[in-house]
């Protein structure tokens, strides 16, 4: 059971990291314009929470 949970969390963490890196690259492109600067800052701020949640879950089960 623990092995299955670890495998599931590892797969979810990998997907989260890939999604976060893709969004991060897209948000960096938004920094080019001064009008969208505040929107990109808000998106970067919101991007960090799912990453930390996955890392906290993984640390708790390993």
C-alpha positions as CSV (number, residue, x, y, z in Angstrom):
1,X,0.0,0.0,0.0
2,X,2.8,2.4,0.9
3,X,4.6,1.6,-2.4
4,X,1.4,2.4,-4.4
5,X,1.1,5.7,-2.5
6,X,4.7,6.6,-3.1
7,X,4.4,5.8,-6.8
8,X,1.2,7.8,-7.2
9,X,2.7,10.8,-5.4
10,X,5.9,10.6,-7.5
11,X,3.9,10.6,-10.7
12,X,1.7,13.5,-9.5
13,X,4.8,15.5,-8.6
14,X,6.4,14.9,-12.0
15,X,3.2,16.1,-13.7
16,X,3.0,19.1,-11.4
17,X,6.6,20.1,-12.1
18,X,6.2,19.8,-15.8
19,X,3.0,21.9,-15.8
20,X,4.6,24.5,-13.5
21,X,7.6,24.8,-15.7
22,X,5.5,25.3,-18.8
23,X,3.4,27.9,-17.1
24,X,6.5,29.6,-15.8
25,X,7.9,29.9,-19.3
26,X,4.6,31.3,-20.6
27,X,4.4,33.8,-17.7
28,X,8.0,35.0,-18.3
29,X,6.9,36.0,-21.8
30,X,4.2,38.2,-20.2
31,X,6.8,40.2,-18.4
32,X,7.8,41.8,-21.7
33,X,4.8,44.2,-21.6
34,X,4.3,46.7,-18.8
35,X,0.5,46.3,-19.0
36,X,0.6,42.6,-18.2
37,X,3.3,42.8,-15.6
38,X,0.9,42.7,-12.6
39,X,-1.0,39.8,-14.1
40,X,2.2,37.8,-14.6
41,X,3.3,38.5,-11.0
42,X,0.0,37.2,-9.7
43,X,0.3,34.1,-11.9
44,X,3.8,33.4,-10.6
45,X,2.6,33.9,-7.0
46,X,-0.3,31.4,-7.6
47,X,2.0,28.9,-9.2
48,X,4.1,28.3,-6.1
49,X,1.3,26.9,-3.9
50,X,0.6,23.7,-5.8
51,X,4.3,22.9,-6.0
52,X,4.7,23.3,-2.2
53,X,1.6,21.2,-1.5
54,X,3.0,18.3,-3.6
55,X,6.4,18.6,-2.0
56,X,4.8,18.6,1.5
57,X,2.7,15.5,0.6
58,X,5.8,13.7,-0.7
59,X,7.9,14.5,2.3
60,X,5.2,13.1,4.6
61,X,5.0,9.7,3.0
62,X,8.6,9.0,2.2
